[in-house]
Amino acid sequence: MRVLLANLAVIFIAVTGAGAAIAGGLGQPEPWQLGLQQAASPSAEGIASFHTLLLWIITIITLFVAALLAYVVWRFSEKKNPVPSKTTHNTMIEFVWTVVPILILVGIAIPSFRLLYLQRDIPEAGLTIKATGNQWYWSYEYPEHKNADGEAISFDAVMKTDEERGENDPRLLAADTPVVVPVNTVVKVIVTASDVLHAWTVPSFGAKIDAVPGRLNEIWFKVEKAGVYYGQCSEICGKDHSFMPIEVRVVSQADYNKWLDKTKTAGLEAANKNLIAKMNAGNADSKVAKLNN
């Protein structure tokens, strides 16, 4: 009975949204999270809406079938029907249980196809990044932007160890070198791999695509909220599969331009150091403001 009540509570919270305190965080998972991470892009918003729609549908179907079973057990028990019916067919019932599931699937297919089209129809990009999966780290390249040597900005992103992590760095998710992109900009990510299959995934972006050796895949996102977003490789790729984090820092266009200029003049490490320090200072100011209010 306790298990049944717990399951019903989970369904109620997930369907009604009553569990705001245990909802997913923005950019990273939260303790006791039940739902999806907060959406930060049109694709993620579409996924969240479609997930909610399906949850309502399956909940209604589950409750209807459970009620129907309970009624059948009660109505057609041996005590109430000492002489069982010999009915074997009912044309209307057979018609209904064939047509209704078809209509339900069509109703699911329409928003599903719309969402797939949104994800796969890549709009004109304001920034292009190439991501290459390796065992067991990610390599990134900004082909449209050059460094001081005239070469495309490129770097490797390796997971931070417990000794390297800062106070605000989540374990197993923080990378030593983040990807930096501007807010409200269409970013196209060209994804490939150098050895085995990987998958580039950031839940709050609604972005997930396989990295296949010898093949280029594409995905896009447009983040509408500045902040730090984390993901991981989502394709089992060997012994350190769990240690391939993705860290994306979304900043204003002005801060992104400053980061680019600093990268070209002082190098990537100095540019990242300045950017992270500024973001940490902004987060600290926001916390103080909330406390004062």
KOLMIKOL-692738 format. One record per residue (C-alpha): residue in one letter; x, y, z; residue number from 1. Coordinates in steps of 0.001 Angstrom, whole numbers, plus 500000, padded with zeros to 6 digits. Layout:
N
+------+--------+--------+--------+-----+
| code |     px |     py |     pz | pos |
+------+--------+--------+--------+-----+
|    A |      X |      Y |      Z | NUM |
...
+------+--------+--------+--------+-----+
//
This chain:
293
+------+--------+--------+--------+-----+
| code |     px |     py |     pz | pos |
+------+--------+--------+--------+-----+
|    M | 500000 | 500000 | 500000 |   1 |
|    R | 502839 | 502391 | 500849 |   2 |
|    V | 504473 | 501705 | 497483 |   3 |
|    L | 501162 | 502326 | 495709 |   4 |
|    L | 500624 | 505630 | 497540 |   5 |
|    A | 504201 | 506711 | 496788 |   6 |
|    N | 503752 | 505957 | 493088 |   7 |
|    L | 500456 | 507858 | 492992 |   8 |
|    A | 502147 | 510841 | 494672 |   9 |
|    V | 504918 | 510818 | 492066 |  10 |
|    I | 502371 | 510729 | 489223 |  11 |
|    F | 500368 | 513555 | 490802 |  12 |
|    I | 503452 | 515750 | 491269 |  13 |
|    A | 504726 | 515084 | 487744 |  14 |
|    V | 501364 | 515725 | 486089 |  15 |
|    T | 500250 | 518760 | 488090 |  16 |
|    G | 503656 | 520372 | 488501 |  17 |
|    A | 503069 | 520566 | 492265 |  18 |
|    G | 506655 | 519546 | 492904 |  19 |
|    A | 508327 | 522805 | 491942 |  20 |
|    A | 510792 | 522304 | 494770 |  21 |
|    I | 511912 | 519015 | 493286 |  22 |
|    A | 511861 | 520029 | 489643 |  23 |
|    G | 514981 | 519958 | 487521 |  24 |
|    G | 517496 | 522771 | 487751 |  25 |
|    L | 518613 | 525109 | 484991 |  26 |
|    G | 521714 | 523757 | 483303 |  27 |
|    Q | 522369 | 520903 | 485692 |  28 |
|    P | 520511 | 518254 | 487718 |  29 |
|    E | 519285 | 518971 | 491238 |  30 |
|    P | 518977 | 516714 | 494324 |  31 |
|    W | 515634 | 514874 | 494433 |  32 |
|    Q | 514856 | 515947 | 490874 |  33 |
|    L | 511879 | 514165 | 489310 |  34 |
|    G | 511188 | 516161 | 486165 |  35 |
|    L | 513272 | 517294 | 483239 |  36 |
|    Q | 515865 | 520019 | 483587 |  37 |
|    Q | 514522 | 523526 | 482975 |  38 |
|    A | 514358 | 524371 | 479280 |  39 |
|    A | 516688 | 527068 | 477964 |  40 |
|    S | 516022 | 526737 | 474224 |  41 |
|    P | 513050 | 526298 | 471857 |  42 |
|    S | 513913 | 522615 | 471341 |  43 |
|    A | 514020 | 521917 | 475072 |  44 |
|    E | 510707 | 523733 | 475572 |  45 |
|    G | 509148 | 521599 | 472835 |  46 |
|    I | 510487 | 518414 | 474415 |  47 |
|    A | 509138 | 519415 | 477839 |  48 |
|    S | 505696 | 520212 | 476411 |  49 |
|    F | 505577 | 516940 | 474467 |  50 |
|    H | 506682 | 515031 | 477575 |  51 |
|    T | 503847 | 516609 | 479588 |  52 |
|    L | 501314 | 515793 | 476854 |  53 |
|    L | 502375 | 512139 | 476802 |  54 |
|    L | 502284 | 511969 | 480594 |  55 |
|    W | 498672 | 513149 | 480625 |  56 |
|    I | 497728 | 510647 | 477905 |  57 |
|    I | 499346 | 507623 | 479552 |  58 |
|    T | 497953 | 508612 | 482963 |  59 |
|    I | 494406 | 508803 | 481614 |  60 |
|    I | 494813 | 505482 | 479776 |  61 |
|    T | 496262 | 503801 | 482872 |  62 |
|    L | 493451 | 505025 | 485124 |  63 |
|    F | 490785 | 504043 | 482559 |  64 |
|    V | 492161 | 500517 | 482138 |  65 |
|    A | 492563 | 500074 | 485902 |  66 |
|    A | 488957 | 501208 | 486482 |  67 |
|    L | 487732 | 498935 | 483683 |  68 |
|    L | 489563 | 495939 | 485159 |  69 |
|    A | 488169 | 496662 | 488615 |  70 |
|    Y | 484635 | 496894 | 487196 |  71 |
|    V | 485001 | 493644 | 485247 |  72 |
|    V | 486317 | 491806 | 488317 |  73 |
|    W | 483359 | 493058 | 490351 |  74 |
|    R | 480605 | 492856 | 487728 |  75 |
|    F | 481483 | 489483 | 486235 |  76 |
|    S | 482603 | 487604 | 489324 |  77 |
|    E | 481473 | 484038 | 489876 |  78 |
|    K | 479017 | 485063 | 492578 |  79 |
|    K | 477226 | 487518 | 490296 |  80 |
|    N | 477363 | 485223 | 487253 |  81 |
|    P | 476993 | 481598 | 488284 |  82 |
|    V | 476157 | 480851 | 484656 |  83 |
|    P | 478818 | 482586 | 482563 |  84 |
|    S | 477952 | 484322 | 479318 |  85 |
|    K | 478999 | 482612 | 476114 |  86 |
|    T | 479372 | 485869 | 474156 |  87 |
|    T | 482523 | 485789 | 472007 |  88 |
|    H | 482220 | 488926 | 469827 |  89 |
|    N | 480900 | 492457 | 470030 |  90 |
|    T | 481237 | 494425 | 466824 |  91 |
|    M | 480921 | 497860 | 468430 |  92 |
|    I | 483506 | 497177 | 471160 |  93 |
|    E | 485966 | 495724 | 468652 |  94 |
|    F | 485480 | 498760 | 466409 |  95 |
|    V | 486046 | 501174 | 469299 |  96 |
|    W | 489173 | 499482 | 470676 |  97 |
|    T | 490658 | 499519 | 467170 |  98 |
|    V | 489774 | 503072 | 466128 |  99 |
|    V | 490424 | 504871 | 469443 | 100 |
|    P | 494097 | 503760 | 469729 | 101 |
|    I | 494633 | 504828 | 466105 | 102 |
|    L | 493217 | 508277 | 466854 | 103 |
|    I | 495402 | 508548 | 469963 | 104 |
|    L | 498539 | 507649 | 467981 | 105 |
|    V | 497665 | 510175 | 465271 | 106 |
|    G | 497165 | 512803 | 467959 | 107 |
|    I | 500615 | 511975 | 469342 | 108 |
|    A | 502258 | 511875 | 465919 | 109 |
|    I | 501306 | 515421 | 464911 | 110 |
|    P | 503189 | 517267 | 467712 | 111 |
|    S | 505949 | 514648 | 467487 | 112 |
|    F | 506619 | 515397 | 463803 | 113 |
|    R | 506492 | 519140 | 464490 | 114 |
|    L | 509135 | 518753 | 467196 | 115 |
|    L | 511351 | 516581 | 464995 | 116 |
|    Y | 511134 | 519156 | 462206 | 117 |
|    L | 512062 | 521942 | 464641 | 118 |
|    Q | 515130 | 520012 | 465787 | 119 |
|    R | 516359 | 518906 | 462376 | 120 |
|    D | 515575 | 522029 | 460317 | 121 |
|    I | 518698 | 524036 | 461166 | 122 |
|    P | 518204 | 527797 | 460748 | 123 |
|    E | 520927 | 530167 | 459588 | 124 |
|    A | 523592 | 530043 | 462269 | 125 |
|    G | 525247 | 533023 | 463900 | 126 |
|    L | 528041 | 530803 | 465230 | 127 |
|    T | 529413 | 527414 | 464187 | 128 |
|    I | 531361 | 525110 | 466503 | 129 |
|    K | 532904 | 521741 | 465721 | 130 |
|    A | 532868 | 519161 | 468532 | 131 |
|    T | 534959 | 515997 | 468277 | 132 |
|    G | 534531 | 513131 | 470707 | 133 |
|    N | 537668 | 511332 | 471867 | 134 |
|    Q | 538328 | 508670 | 474465 | 135 |
|    W | 537602 | 510314 | 476907 | 136 |
|    Y | 537362 | 514061 | 476361 | 137 |
|    W | 535918 | 516541 | 473883 | 138 |
|    S | 537815 | 518686 | 471394 | 139 |
|    Y | 536292 | 521941 | 470136 | 140 |
|    E | 537026 | 524273 | 467260 | 141 |
|    Y | 535648 | 527680 | 466299 | 142 |
|    P | 536322 | 527589 | 462523 | 143 |
|    E | 535053 | 531148 | 461972 | 144 |
|    H | 537350 | 532738 | 464568 | 145 |
|    K | 541138 | 532840 | 464566 | 146 |
|    N | 543641 | 533133 | 467394 | 147 |
|    A | 546787 | 535261 | 467500 | 148 |
|    D | 548589 | 532725 | 465278 | 149 |
|    G | 545936 | 532957 | 462586 | 150 |
|    E | 544604 | 529474 | 463317 | 151 |
|    A | 541053 | 528552 | 464293 | 152 |
|    I | 540417 | 528764 | 468027 | 153 |
|    S | 540535 | 525208 | 469314 | 154 |
|    F | 540954 | 523411 | 472624 | 155 |
|    D | 540368 | 520171 | 474499 | 156 |
|    A | 537866 | 519953 | 477352 | 157 |
|    V | 538765 | 517454 | 480070 | 158 |
|    M | 536805 | 516712 | 483237 | 159 |
|    K | 537990 | 518527 | 486339 | 160 |
|    T | 539216 | 516290 | 489134 | 161 |
|    D | 537921 | 516707 | 492678 | 162 |
|    E | 541099 | 518626 | 493490 | 163 |
|    E | 540598 | 521008 | 490560 | 164 |
|    R | 536903 | 521710 | 491110 | 165 |
|    G | 535826 | 525055 | 492475 | 166 |
|    E | 533072 | 525649 | 494995 | 167 |
|    N | 530390 | 525979 | 492313 | 168 |
|    D | 531658 | 523241 | 489992 | 169 |
|    P | 529411 | 520148 | 489969 | 170 |
|    R | 531213 | 516838 | 490289 | 171 |
|    L | 531665 | 514837 | 487065 | 172 |
|    L | 530147 | 517685 | 485032 | 173 |
|    A | 532687 | 520519 | 485175 | 174 |
|    A | 535293 | 520740 | 482402 | 175 |
|    D | 538666 | 522452 | 482599 | 176 |
|    T | 537895 | 524511 | 479459 | 177 |
|    P | 534278 | 525510 | 478755 | 178 |
|    V | 532576 | 526204 | 475451 | 179 |
|    V | 531564 | 529874 | 475302 | 180 |
|    V | 528606 | 531072 | 473212 | 181 |
|    P | 526486 | 534242 | 473102 | 182 |
|    V | 522904 | 534278 | 474349 | 183 |
|    N | 519980 | 534481 | 471884 | 184 |
|    T | 522182 | 533325 | 469011 | 185 |
|    V | 521615 | 530316 | 466775 | 186 |
|    V | 524611 | 528033 | 467352 | 187 |
|    K | 525248 | 525140 | 464972 | 188 |
|    V | 527373 | 522309 | 466344 | 189 |
|    I | 529085 | 519984 | 463876 | 190 |
|    V | 529705 | 516735 | 465729 | 191 |
|    T | 532076 | 513880 | 464899 | 192 |
|    A | 534400 | 511432 | 466665 | 193 |
|    S | 538005 | 510371 | 466283 | 194 |
|    D | 537808 | 506808 | 467625 | 195 |
|    V | 534500 | 505257 | 468774 | 196 |
|    L | 530871 | 506347 | 469026 | 197 |
|    H | 530118 | 509224 | 471401 | 198 |
|    A | 527087 | 511499 | 471835 | 199 |
|    W | 527081 | 515256 | 472474 | 200 |
|    T | 524258 | 516006 | 474899 | 201 |
|    V | 523121 | 519042 | 476897 | 202 |
|    P | 519681 | 518407 | 478463 | 203 |
|    S | 518664 | 522050 | 479048 | 204 |
|    F | 519303 | 522750 | 475353 | 205 |
|    G | 517243 | 519764 | 474222 | 206 |
|    A | 520362 | 518823 | 472248 | 207 |
|    K | 521568 | 515244 | 471749 | 208 |
|    I | 523297 | 513821 | 468695 | 209 |
|    D | 525682 | 510945 | 468022 | 210 |
|    A | 529345 | 511554 | 467265 | 211 |
|    V | 530319 | 508984 | 464638 | 212 |
|    P | 533896 | 508438 | 463369 | 213 |
|    G | 534214 | 509467 | 459719 | 214 |
|    R | 530845 | 511205 | 459677 | 215 |
|    L | 529650 | 514758 | 460368 | 216 |
|    N | 526352 | 515246 | 462195 | 217 |
|    E | 524747 | 518606 | 462900 | 218 |
|    I | 522597 | 519976 | 465666 | 219 |
|    W | 521608 | 523484 | 466729 | 220 |
|    F | 520453 | 525389 | 469754 | 221 |
|    K | 519497 | 528938 | 470671 | 222 |
|    V | 519869 | 529554 | 474382 | 223 |
|    E | 517554 | 532229 | 475739 | 224 |
|    K | 518973 | 532427 | 479256 | 225 |
|    A | 522562 | 533281 | 480158 | 226 |
|    G | 524285 | 530911 | 482564 | 227 |
|    V | 526346 | 527729 | 482841 | 228 |
|    Y | 524990 | 524549 | 481278 | 229 |
|    Y | 526304 | 521025 | 481674 | 230 |
|    G | 525973 | 517791 | 479748 | 231 |
|    Q | 527764 | 514497 | 479243 | 232 |
|    C | 528593 | 511963 | 476595 | 233 |
|    S | 525457 | 509847 | 476224 | 234 |
|    E | 526845 | 506915 | 474248 | 235 |
|    I | 528779 | 504193 | 476055 | 236 |
|    C | 532310 | 504638 | 474726 | 237 |
|    G | 534631 | 502735 | 477035 | 238 |
|    K | 535877 | 502627 | 480597 | 239 |
|    D | 535827 | 506410 | 481167 | 240 |
|    H | 532507 | 507058 | 479453 | 241 |
|    S | 531161 | 508628 | 482655 | 242 |
|    F | 533985 | 511163 | 482698 | 243 |
|    M | 533303 | 513089 | 479456 | 244 |
|    P | 531500 | 516231 | 480644 | 245 |
|    I | 530296 | 519114 | 478509 | 246 |
|    E | 530341 | 522629 | 479955 | 247 |
|    V | 528819 | 525521 | 478021 | 248 |
|    R | 528926 | 529093 | 479288 | 249 |
|    V | 526267 | 531305 | 477742 | 250 |
|    V | 527046 | 535017 | 478030 | 251 |
|    S | 525874 | 538313 | 476599 | 252 |
|    Q | 527027 | 539297 | 473128 | 253 |
|    A | 529254 | 542017 | 474629 | 254 |
|    D | 530950 | 539562 | 476998 | 255 |
|    Y | 531333 | 537061 | 474170 | 256 |
|    N | 533051 | 539674 | 472007 | 257 |
|    K | 535391 | 540533 | 474888 | 258 |
|    W | 536168 | 536835 | 475330 | 259 |
|    L | 537005 | 536530 | 471635 | 260 |
|    D | 539257 | 539598 | 471715 | 261 |
|    K | 541022 | 538386 | 474856 | 262 |
|    T | 541523 | 534956 | 473287 | 263 |
|    K | 543178 | 536544 | 470248 | 264 |
|    T | 545471 | 538825 | 472272 | 265 |
|    A | 546212 | 537080 | 475580 | 266 |
|    G | 545291 | 533479 | 474832 | 267 |
|    L | 542421 | 531151 | 475686 | 268 |
|    E | 543421 | 530475 | 479290 | 269 |
|    A | 543502 | 534177 | 480203 | 270 |
|    A | 540212 | 534822 | 478388 | 271 |
|    N | 538456 | 531992 | 480233 | 272 |
|    K | 539880 | 533108 | 483565 | 273 |
|    N | 538521 | 536630 | 483108 | 274 |
|    L | 535137 | 535398 | 481894 | 275 |
|    I | 534650 | 532902 | 484728 | 276 |
|    A | 535706 | 535485 | 487318 | 277 |
|    K | 533144 | 537941 | 485971 | 278 |
|    M | 530371 | 535335 | 485927 | 279 |
|    N | 531188 | 534231 | 489494 | 280 |
|    A | 531124 | 537869 | 490637 | 281 |
|    G | 527748 | 538347 | 488952 | 282 |
|    N | 526363 | 535233 | 490653 | 283 |
|    A | 527617 | 536476 | 494028 | 284 |
|    D | 525956 | 539869 | 493496 | 285 |
|    S | 522691 | 538149 | 492576 | 286 |
|    K | 522757 | 536067 | 495767 | 287 |
|    V | 523380 | 539173 | 497865 | 288 |
|    A | 520509 | 540993 | 496155 | 289 |
|    K | 518151 | 538089 | 496852 | 290 |
|    L | 519173 | 538037 | 500520 | 291 |
|    N | 518566 | 541767 | 500833 | 292 |
|    N | 515130 | 541430 | 499300 | 293 |
+------+--------+--------+--------+-----+
//
